[in-house]
Amino acid sequence: MHERSLVATILKQVERIAREQRAHRIRSIRLQVGELAGVEPILVQSAFDELKAETISPDCVLMIEHVPLTARCRDCERVVILKDLRFQCPCCHSTSLDIVEGDTVRLASIEIEEESVPE
């Protein structure tokens, strides 16, 4: 289950950022998960729910944003969303495509609560 190791890596990265920002806690994490990223969002959520208990913010919320598979056609130069993982341009029917997005997992944002500094 590589989703668990992926989530563990993301949580380490988020905690490092939180420490650098002198955060008291992490409120939320937003991930962008591409359709062709090779991970199952439900397993990512399950691993997150299990592993967050070991962090500085056991009440942190994970938001997963689905990113459709998008490509640029080399022939007609249009940027298109590929439905049903069909690697064919819906405009000109070419199969000469370059992936633009939708094949990665990306840490999009984190919301932190900073430590209050006495005045």
N, C-alpha and C positions, 0 to 999 in steps of 0.2 A: 504494500500500500504506500506508494510514493507520495500521496497526498499528505500523509502524516509528516514525512520529512520536509516537504515543501512548507507546510504550516509552521513547523518548528523553526525553520530558517527565517521565515517572514517574521515570526514573533521575536526572534533574536534581533533582527534588523530594527524592528519597531521599538523594542526596549532600548537599543543603543541610541536611536534618535531621541527617544524620550529622556534618557539620561543627559544627552548633550544639550537638550533644551530645558533641563532642570524641571521636568514634568513631575507632578505629583501622581498623576495617573493617566492612563490612556482610556479615552471614552469610546472611540470607535476606530475601526480600520476598514478602508474601502479597497477592495480588490477588483481589478478588471480581469475577467477570465474569458479568453478567446475560445470560440467554438472548436478550434483545431488545436487547443493547448495541450490536450492529452490528459486532462484531469477532470474528475467528476465533481461539480460544485457541491453536491450533497455530501460527498466524502470529505471535501475541504471543510465544509461547515461542521461536520461531525468531529473531525480531527481538531478543529479550532475549539469547539465546545469542551473537548477533553483537555487540551493543552493549556488553555488560557488560565486555568486554575493555578498553574505554576508561575504565573507572571505577576507583575506589580498591579495588574488590573483584572482580577478575576471576573469582574462584571462588564468587561469590554464587549462591545457589539461588533460583529463582522457583517459587512454589507458586501454582497457579491454582485457585480455588474456584468451581465452577459455582453460580450463583444462579438458581433457577427463576423464571419469570415469575409473579408473585403479584398479585392484584387484590382490591379490595373491591367487592362488588356493592352498587349504590345501592338496589336493591329489597329484597333479603333481608338486607343488611348483613353477610353472611358474607365472611370473607377466604378466598380459594380460590387454588389453584395452577392455572394455565391450561395444559392439556396441548395439545401440537401447535399452539400459538399460536392456539387457538380462543378468540376473544373472546366467550365466552358462559359465564354462570355454570352450573356443573355441578349446582347445587342447584335453582335456580328457572328456569333457561334464559334469564334476562334478558341483554340485551347492553349494559346500562347499567352499565359498570364503570369503576373508577378504578385505575390501576396503583399498586401499593404498592411493589414492588421487582422487580428483574430486568431493568431497562432501562438500567443504568449499568455503568461500570467503576470500581471503588473500591479505593484503596490501603488495605487492611485493617490491615496491620501490617508492621513491619520488625524484624529482630533485628540488633542491632549489637554489636560488641565495642569496649568503651571502652578508651581508652589507659590503661595502668597508670601510676599516680602513685606515685613513690618515697616511702616513708614516712620 
